[in-house]
Amino acid sequence: MATLRKKGFVNKVTIHVLLIIGALLSVFPLYWMFVMATQPNHVINKLPPAVVPGDKLTENFQNVLANIDFFGAMWNSFVVASVTTIGVLFFCSLAGFAFAKLQFKGREKLFTVILITMMIPPQLGLIPQYFIITKLGWLNDLKAIIVLGLMNAFGIFWMRQYIKDAIPDELIEAAKIDGCSIFRIYWNIVVPSILPAFATLGILTFMFVWNDFLWPLTVLRDESSYTIQIAIRALQDAYVRDYGMILSGTFWATLPLIVVFLIFNKLFISSLMQGSVKQ
């Protein structure tokens, strides 16, 4: 008995040590970025490297503000990421509900086609999408980023799988017998039951849109319409690169993602754990 307890204690300690090491490795890049954001440019490539924050954080950030419209770009990114995330949550959950609980001809075949599109690299659609945006006159407009991101195959797949397991068919049938319309069933029954799935898809979508670089770089030419990733790229001068300034801008541009995750992390974890708990 004592041997089993000792073995269990050793296993528990080993697991906690591995988790602590993993957490430190995950946090270290963010900490390193913060340290470099507080250092003058000549310290960046110094050996041994600096591991303690310096005193240049404010100065480096002032240089960022002097070179780009940082807060304007942050606002553009916030608008694009927020509107796109709300659109994805609504349209993908609606489509996921239809594929999970409604019966219609060709449902499985259509869902298979949607899954196949997940295997197509998004870069292949860059040129046709650019021509469409040009024809619509949306160049240098945030609509060019928002509209194309309002629905995605992964979101439909994620919502379909979650709704299929989380909402009993009997509940849907009971609502139909009571005279509820399809949209009312979705809005009053399905939506309140899938908040963890909303949180997970919302965090992933917000993070993806916030960090998106290629498509905004393609359609946004005017500095007033830059998102934060395009604005930070503008800090990289062709001749002289102030890495302290660049990393300062990158650090502050990362904070909104951390805030969003901290707000919704409980729902995010609840969603990921949904399938691991036997009902």
Summary of the structure (lengths in Angstrom):
residues: 279
radius of gyration: 23.7
end to end distance: 32.8
largest distance: 75.9
contacts: 786
relative contact order: 0.14
helix: 77%
strand: 0%
